[in-house]
Amino acid sequence: MKKKLVSILLCTAMVATLAVGCGSGNDSGSDSNTDSGSSTAASDDAGDDDADSGSEGGGSGTYAIVTKSAGNPFNEKTADGFQEVIEAAGGTAIVKHPEAATADAQVSVIQSLISQGVDSICIAANDENALQAALEEAMDAGIKVCCEDSKTNPDSRQVFVNQAGVQEIGQALMDAVLDISGGEGQWAVLSATSQAANQNAWIDAMKEVMEGDDKYSKLELVEVAYGDDEPQKSTDQTQALLAKYPDLKVICAPTTVGINAAAKVLQDEKSSVKLTGLGLPSEMAEYIGDDDDHSCPYMYLWNPIDLGRLGAYTSMALVDGTITGAEGDTFTAGDMGDYEIVAADDGGTEMILGAPFKFDASNIDEWKDVY
Amino acid sequence: MAGKSGRTIANVPEKSLKKTLLCWEGMLVVLFILINIFCAGVSESYQFQNVLREMPKYLTEMFLLFPMAFILVLGEIDISVGATVCLAATMTCMASNNGLPFGVVILVCLLVGTACGLVNGLILTNFQELPPMIVTLGTQIVFRGIAEIALGSGGSISLTNADGFRMIAGKAGIIPYIFFVVIIMAVLFSVVLAKTTFGRSVYAIGSNRLAAYYSGIHVQTIRLIIYTVMGFMAGLAALFLTSVLYGANTTTGNGFEMDAIAMAVFGGISTSGGKGRLIGGIISGFTIICLRIGLGQINMNPQLILIILGILLILAVLLPNISSRLNVRKKA
């Protein structure tokens, strides 16, 4: 019988410590936040209180960025940019990596951030819809939510910081083709799959740019080939293009897999055809250069550091109320200039980082280790 | 302690305050209390309502712990439950998106889970010489494979109408519903394992299967029931997980089986069978959850948290070994 008694006592002690933890926690909570109502408020209210107590400090709030996973080089650079801007503004930046690259693990991270009463969460989502419950709870608790790199559905965010404006990419790639070809001649596109929405949008944007201005009139787009984002198929398609169009001058591959495969083919065959497009610096470093030994004079991708910096400015603007995430809102992102929030394809809102970042012989060494 | 006849039965272990405190469960309770004090100390936001609010996602794994304890006491293992959760969650989302009423959706979820468990059970009881680890490794791959085919190329499915699931994820006051379900299941499974003939049979099978068989215990029936219940609980876990994630994807339920096994082993349930009590597993489950929440709140690197949990687990299995070695030395 004694044993049972002791077990019961121990269990009571367990519950008591949890409650004590709560009690003391609540005390400290209400100390720092005297105008918050009763300390026994329901959890939603408590979340609100926490958030309020954070924003009372003005510019010195707490801003969180959640990456896709620890060790994702692109996300790490984004977080660096985010941290730099927040800390320069006198705020506290929290960089949170989920335990694994899953939406599941990100939910735990978001929950933890709600408990901490941060002012904003900027997240690169691992799944478009799976974070909805957690992020809605965060927004209910008064936390501002924006996404960068990879978006959530419109219900789970206030605004998406889009790294890749379709228009900007079309323009940059078209200008690259014009420049590399010397202003005239045949060129081809090596895309991913024929259904890939982003690829098709970029290719359409390029076509529009080409038709919109006379300076592109001497360029002839001979074919859009599809390598399905498979290295072998992309290689085959590149070889087929070379065989079919002997006068081909430029291949533009707006996909990281395609550009990598094409670069290898062109460089190995010492072809005179040049390449540009969207590629990962780490994969493309050995092919980028101005001389004939290299197949790709320059290419584009977005700059993760700038993405993080814009994410930080957006978070701060959301927290201080300059923007609400509604279409038409404008704000100044420090030295990055003015940004306007526009409608996104998915029914939510977004802002576009700007023109993609150019990687050429002069900066590729610095970036190839980054991502 | 005297028996009914007034004779003293020498075999009844001596019960004392010291012994209770020094038993594994007693130490776990102390550890639990220490960890809570520690977390409340290092993190200002480690408050009762916050811990409760963060708990539901972690609690889904507790559902797997209960039947897993039975399987471990049997001296067996089931590593297919993470995949079962994934498959059940996927089917649940599909059923819900096809416009089935919410009651049917719940039924689908539990049925898919139970069916997966039944498959494991049927294979293992009909081909008794097969090692459970290998069989469940196989079914793990099969279940996840089916889920991945069902999920298609996108690899993820989301609820088009999450109303019912919002209700499940609701709270009574500040206490999430899942908490009550976990407590009910905890009591139910603990009582069955510790106090019923069924529970004693499980220990008997785990200690010596052949002896249990010859003493008239329906070994295969019991195994079949336990594996099926495991599947059912995986379905239940999937239901609550879906109410947190509003969908499923190919990574849903990844590593759940190992987390459940870790909780059980940390709670003093031996993987070689016949030893341990579920209450230990439950306390260790809550200890691990509290530690994860607390360390998460001070923004510790998640990989570091995993390392800490891993070290704790190794210490947990080492400690009884060390103490028994010391005892042997003392006697010698």
Interface residues (C-beta under 8 A of the other chain):
Chain A: K2 K3 V6 S7 L10 C11 A13 M14 T17 L18 A19 V20 G21 C22 G23 S24 G25 N26 S28 G29 A42 S43 A46 D50 A70 I94 K96 H97 P98 E99 A100 A101 T102 A103 D104 A105 V107 S108 V109 Q111 S112 I114 S115 Q116 G117 D127 E128 N129 A130 Q132 A133 A134 N153
Chain B: K15 S16 L17 K19 T20 L21 E25 G26 V29 F32 I33 N36 I37 C39 A40 S43 E44 S45 Y46 Q47 F48 Q49 N50 V51 L52 R53 E54 K57 Y58 S156 S158 L159 A162 R166 A169 K171 G173 I174 L241 S243 V244 L245 Y246 G247 N249 T251 T252 N254 G255 I283 R292 I293 G296 Q297 N299 N301 P302 Q303 I305 L306
